[in-house]
């Protein structure tokens, strides 16, 4: 009976890992799309730009930083400077 419990625990942990990975990927894609849409708009809301920059920094990684996210952050900061003027 202990083997069955152990196998079920391993299957549950594998399922949880897959679920967390998919959720993380979908959230990253959401903020990436949001950043590109803000860059394409003529006069975006400054608060929305700040929120997007914050989330891009959060999901861009600490150790292995996503270069695309770093470029998006730089472009959004330039856009924020031009909107605030």
N, CA, C and O of each residue as an XYZ file, in Angstrom:
340
protein
N       0.817     -1.190      0.000
C       0.000      0.000      0.000
C       0.869      1.266      0.000
O       0.465      2.297     -0.538
N       2.040      1.186      0.593
C       2.916      2.350      0.624
C       3.413      2.713     -0.765
O       3.639      3.886     -1.064
N       3.584      1.698     -1.617
C       4.036      1.959     -2.984
C       2.993      2.741     -3.768
O       3.337      3.629     -4.548
N       1.746      2.423     -3.569
C       0.668      3.120     -4.270
C       0.625      4.582     -3.839
O       0.479      5.473     -4.676
N       0.750      4.827     -2.562
C       0.753      6.192     -2.046
C       1.936      6.968     -2.600
O       1.794      8.129     -2.982
N       3.095      6.341     -2.646
C       4.291      6.997     -3.172
C       4.125      7.330     -4.653
O       4.480      8.429     -5.081
N       3.598      6.408     -5.430
C       3.387      6.638     -6.861
C       2.367      7.757     -7.078
O       2.551      8.605     -7.951
N       1.298      7.758     -6.289
C       0.302      8.825     -6.403
C       0.894     10.187     -6.039
O       0.563     11.197     -6.660
N       1.755     10.211     -5.049
C       2.415     11.458     -4.653
C       3.318     11.964     -5.767
O       3.325     13.160     -6.060
N       4.074     11.079     -6.387
C       4.955     11.462     -7.491
C       4.131     11.972     -8.672
O       4.492     12.977     -9.284
N       3.042     11.302     -8.996
C       2.171     11.757    -10.094
C       1.570     13.127     -9.794
O       1.491     13.978    -10.680
N       1.151     13.342     -8.558
C       0.592     14.631     -8.169
C       1.632     15.743     -8.290
O       1.325     16.827     -8.787
N       2.848     15.483     -7.843
C       3.909     16.491     -7.935
C       4.273     16.785     -9.395
O       4.541     17.936     -9.742
N       4.286     15.773    -10.240
C       4.534     15.978    -11.669
C       3.444     16.816    -12.302
O       3.732     17.714    -13.093
N       2.188     16.532    -11.964
C       1.062     17.313    -12.480
C       1.146     18.758    -12.002
O       0.887     19.683    -12.772
N       1.506     18.959    -10.736
C       1.626     20.320    -10.199
C       2.741     21.081    -10.908
O       2.592     22.272    -11.182
N       3.847     20.418    -11.208
C       4.954     21.056    -11.914
C       4.538     21.485    -13.322
O       4.863     22.589    -13.760
N       3.830     20.624    -14.018
C       3.345     20.955    -15.363
C       2.369     22.127    -15.303
O       2.431     23.030    -16.137
N       1.473     22.114    -14.327
C       0.490     23.185    -14.182
C       1.158     24.526    -13.899
O       0.797     25.536    -14.502
N       2.121     24.543    -12.993
C       2.814     25.787    -12.655
C       3.606     26.312    -13.847
O       3.645     27.521    -14.075
N       4.233     25.426    -14.605
C       5.000     25.832    -15.776
C       4.091     26.465    -16.830
O       4.437     27.489    -17.420
N       2.941     25.859    -17.061
C       1.998     26.423    -18.047
C       1.446     27.760    -17.598
O       1.317     28.683    -18.402
N       1.118     27.873    -16.324
C       0.603     29.143    -15.816
C       1.655     30.238    -15.928
O       1.339     31.366    -16.307
N       2.897     29.917    -15.603
C       3.977     30.890    -15.696
C       4.164     31.345    -17.141
O       4.319     32.538    -17.402
N       4.149     30.409    -18.070
C       4.316     30.759    -19.477
C       3.163     31.634    -19.978
O       3.389     32.576    -20.738
N       1.944     31.332    -19.564
C       0.807     32.135    -20.028
C       0.843     33.545    -19.443
O       0.474     34.503    -20.121
N       1.282     33.681    -18.201
C       1.377     35.012    -17.591
C       2.471     35.828    -18.264
O       2.294     37.022    -18.506
N       3.607     35.190    -18.570
C       4.683     35.887    -19.281
C       4.206     36.372    -20.642
O       4.492     37.504    -21.034
N       3.480     35.525    -21.363
C       2.975     35.915    -22.676
C       1.964     37.049    -22.567
O       1.911     37.920    -23.435
N       1.162     37.043    -21.506
C       0.180     38.110    -21.301
C       0.877     39.462    -21.154
O       0.467     40.441    -21.777
N       1.925     39.520    -20.333
C       2.611     40.795    -20.108
C       3.447     41.201    -21.309
O       3.626     42.392    -21.565
N       3.965     40.220    -22.053
C       4.704     40.529    -23.278
C       3.759     41.162    -24.314
O       4.104     42.164    -24.940
N       2.584     40.580    -24.487
C       1.610     41.138    -25.435
C       1.146     42.519    -24.992
O       0.958     43.416    -25.814
N       0.963     42.683    -23.678
C       0.549     43.974    -23.149
C       1.609     45.033    -23.427
O       1.276     46.167    -23.773
N       2.877     44.675    -23.280
C       3.970     45.623    -23.535
C       4.003     46.023    -25.002
O       4.144     47.203    -25.319
N       3.874     45.055    -25.896
C       3.884     45.387    -27.324
C       2.683     46.241    -27.710
O       2.808     47.134    -28.548
N       1.526     45.984    -27.115
C       0.356     46.804    -27.443
C       0.524     48.229    -26.920
O       0.086     49.180    -27.568
N       1.157     48.387    -25.750
C       1.408     49.736    -25.231
C       2.412     50.484    -26.103
O       2.298     51.698    -26.275
N       3.384     49.777    -26.648
C       4.370     50.425    -27.514
C       3.746     50.869    -28.834
O       4.202     51.837    -29.443
N       2.711     50.169    -29.273
C       2.074     50.520    -30.541
C       1.061     51.649    -30.412
O       0.780     52.333    -31.396
N       0.506     51.859    -29.223
C      -0.478     52.914    -29.056
C       0.200     54.280    -29.055
O       1.359     54.413    -28.661
N      -0.534     55.281    -29.499
C       0.032     56.624    -29.626
C       0.197     57.286    -28.266
O       1.267     57.814    -27.962
N      -0.835     57.266    -27.455
C      -0.797     57.940    -26.156
C      -1.317     56.981    -25.073
O      -2.477     57.075    -24.673
N      -0.478     56.074    -24.603
C      -0.940     55.118    -23.584
C      -1.003     55.754    -22.195
O      -0.429     56.813    -21.942
N      -1.714     55.074    -21.314
C      -1.849     55.526    -19.938
C      -0.523     55.306    -19.197
O      -0.009     54.187    -19.196
N       0.038     56.339    -18.569
C       1.321     56.175    -17.857
C       1.261     55.148    -16.722
O       2.236     54.438    -16.475
N       0.121     55.070    -16.034
C      -0.004     54.092    -14.952
C       0.061     52.665    -15.489
O       0.633     51.779    -14.854
N      -0.531     52.454    -16.664
C      -0.503     51.132    -17.286
C       0.930     50.765    -17.705
O       1.338     49.608    -17.601
N       1.676     51.752    -18.173
C       3.074     51.507    -18.550
C       3.894     51.127    -17.316
O       4.697     50.196    -17.370
N       3.699     51.830    -16.225
C       4.444     51.543    -14.991
C       4.104     50.146    -14.480
O       4.990     49.403    -14.058
N       2.819     49.791    -14.520
C       2.402     48.460    -14.076
C       3.006     47.371    -14.961
O       3.424     46.327    -14.463
N       3.051     47.611    -16.260
C       3.622     46.634    -17.186
C       5.125     46.490    -16.975
O       5.652     45.378    -17.018
N       5.817     47.600    -16.748
C       7.263     47.539    -16.478
C       7.530     46.733    -15.210
O       8.451     45.917    -15.167
N       6.729     46.964    -14.192
C       6.898     46.249    -12.927
C       6.719     44.744    -13.123
O       7.497     43.949    -12.595
N       5.707     44.359    -13.872
C       5.463     42.931    -14.086
C       6.483     42.307    -15.028
O       6.814     41.131    -14.878
N       6.985     43.064    -15.992
C       8.043     42.536    -16.845
C       9.311     42.281    -16.038
O      10.008     41.294    -16.269
N       9.607     43.161    -15.103
C      10.770     42.942    -14.231
C      10.555     41.720    -13.352
O      11.489     40.961    -13.091
N       9.317     41.534    -12.896
C       9.005     40.401    -12.033
C       9.143     39.078    -12.775
O       9.721     38.125    -12.254
N       8.608     39.022    -13.998
C       8.614     37.766    -14.749
C       9.797     37.640    -15.694
O       9.902     36.642    -16.407
N      10.691     38.622    -15.721
C      11.856     38.563    -16.595
C      12.972     37.691    -16.073
O      13.893     37.355    -16.817
N      12.911     37.323    -14.825
C      13.919     36.446    -14.247
C      14.942     37.212    -13.439
O      15.244     38.368    -13.735
N      15.467     36.574    -12.430
C      16.493     37.180    -11.583
C      17.879     36.685    -11.975
O      18.805     37.479    -12.139
N      18.017     35.382    -12.124
C      19.327     34.817    -12.439
C      19.543     34.788    -13.948
O      20.510     35.358    -14.454
N      18.648     34.129    -14.657
C      18.715     34.111    -16.124
C      17.696     35.119    -16.636
O      16.516     34.799    -16.779
N      18.144     36.316    -16.907
C      17.236     37.374    -17.323
C      16.889     37.222    -18.793
O      17.743     36.926    -19.628
N      15.619     37.433    -19.085
C      15.127     37.351    -20.448
C      15.520     38.634    -21.180
O      15.116     39.727    -20.784
N      16.299     38.499    -22.235
C      16.793     39.672    -22.961
C      15.658     40.434    -23.636
O      15.702     41.661    -23.726
N      14.650     39.721    -24.108
C      13.519     40.391    -24.742
C      12.788     41.266    -23.726
O      12.378     42.382    -24.046
N      12.626     40.765    -22.513
C      11.958     41.551    -21.476
C      12.780     42.781    -21.120
O      12.215     43.849    -20.883
N      14.098     42.654    -21.079
C      14.955     43.793    -20.773
C      14.836     44.868    -21.849
O      14.812     46.060    -21.541
N      14.763     44.448    -23.110
C      14.595     45.410    -24.210
C      13.221     46.064    -24.148
O      13.087     47.264    -24.391
N      12.200     45.274    -23.822
C      10.858     45.846    -23.694
C      10.798     46.866    -22.559
O      10.154     47.907    -22.690
N      11.459     46.571    -21.458
C      11.480     47.510    -20.334
C      12.140     48.815    -20.747
O      11.642     49.892    -20.421
N      13.247     48.731    -21.455
C      13.941     49.944    -21.899
C      13.075     50.751    -22.860
O      13.005     51.975    -22.757
N      12.418     50.071    -23.788
C      11.553     50.781    -24.740
C      10.345     51.389    -24.048
O       9.919     52.491    -24.396
N       9.785     50.675    -23.062
C       8.646     51.226    -22.322
C       9.056     52.417    -21.465
O       8.278     53.358    -21.312
N      10.254     52.395    -20.908
C      10.714     53.538    -20.133
C      10.914     54.761    -21.036
O      10.619     55.884    -20.624
N      11.403     54.560    -22.242
C      11.518     55.672    -23.199
C      10.141     56.197    -23.563
O       9.936     57.406    -23.670
N       9.195     55.281    -23.752
C       7.826     55.694    -24.088
C       7.193     56.435    -22.929
O       6.463     57.404    -23.135
N       7.466     55.989    -21.703
C       6.932     56.676    -20.522
C       7.495     58.090    -20.408
O       6.764     59.021    -20.072
N       8.768     58.256    -20.680
C       9.370     59.590    -20.666
C       8.745     60.495    -21.714
O       8.521     61.677    -21.452
N       8.460     59.962    -22.898
C       7.870     60.786    -23.950
C       6.408     61.115    -23.655
O       5.920     62.174    -24.051
N       5.704     60.214    -22.959
C       4.294     60.469    -22.625
C       4.186     61.501    -21.516
O       3.278     62.332    -21.541
N       5.084     61.468    -20.550
C       5.005     62.396    -19.418
C       5.377     63.821    -19.782
O       5.029     64.754    -19.057
N       6.084     64.007    -20.899
C       6.502     65.374    -21.274
C       5.361     66.210    -21.756
O       5.554     67.375    -22.105
